[in-house]
Amino acid sequence: MMKRKALIAILGFAFAAIAGPSLGAGAAEPVALRIGAMPIDTAAEVYYARNMGFFKAAGLDVTLTVLNNGAAIIPAVTSGSLDVGFGSANSVIQARERGLAVRFIAPASQYNGPPSAAALMVLKDSPIRNAADLNGKIVAVDALRNLTGLSIAAWIDKGGGNSSSVQFIEMPYAQMGVALTQGRVAAAGLVEPFVTANKTDARILGDLNGAIAPKYLLAGWFATDDWLRRNSDTARRFITVMQKTARWANTHRRESAKMLADYSKIAPEVIDTMARARYDESAGVAPASVAPVIELMMKYGRLKAMDASDLVWQPGTP
């Protein structure tokens, strides 16, 4: 019997030597995670995290789907085609208002002071110098109820103008510069890289992000309540990776610029001069960071009262 036990032990050690160390938590199979993002600076954290190996180190096997239209990401997440998606604060708020069970799980870009990536622009020789000069004028926005459009109304009213007298018309960002030079609009609400691209003919009249609040969430990463209930550990890993990536990206502008050029197809010389996104380094989204956008939408976007905490998932919450 003793010889038999010894033989079994020897065989066990031999198998361990051949097979290598046993699989522990660190060697477990990576968890699949499907992420939807846009090829823009504010959503670039996921590109950086993939390039730097942060997802792999956290045990996440990420499949990244790039969508040029942000409006396509929310339906993809709510239908189950994607697990986590990138969305502006106002788009996720609107989705929640429509009854879609989505919540922010991690912050992306934030506004905490100039330079701003969103600006109200007029031609360099335009006689418009202040908010009141826009009364009765035509202003181009990319969408009437998005954050840029609503912030223009706030900037005009805070500056002594009357936003209700302004005619807002929808127009793609890429067409706004031509509309300005042709005199079809008096001003346009632009975001980077279009702000920088139009500086040859136009000048900045106002900081649109600053018209909302001194600090708040511009965009973040969201998931459905159902997915979060079933995948809380995966969500925690994702939050940790985003926090790590935010810290890296905010302090490695030159390195991240090269990656951004590859993914966004923005010319490197434009990236070098444009206002870059600053990422929130918090471990999760604070309700207070979403509240200013809710208040703006309640005032200008016909949004019903909403509790900011309903838009945020925290580990340990239902």
Buried (B, 14 or more C-beta within 10 A) or exposed (E): EEEEEEEEEEEEEEEEEEEEEEEEEEEEEEBEBBBBBBBBBBBBBBBBBBBBEBBBBBBBEBEBBBBEEBEBBBBBBBEEBBBBBBBBBBBBBBBBBEEBEBBBBBBBBBBEEEBBBBBBBBBEEBEBEEBEBBBEBBBBBBBEBBBBBBBBBBBBBBBEBBBEEBEBEEBEBEBBBEBBEEEBBBBBBBBBBBBBBBBEBBBBBBBBBBBBBEBBBBBBBBBBBEBBEEBBEBBBBBBBBBBBBBEBBBEEEEBBBEBBBEBBEBEEEBBEEBBBBBBBBBBBBBBEBBBBBBBBBBEBBEBEEBEBBEBBBBEEEE
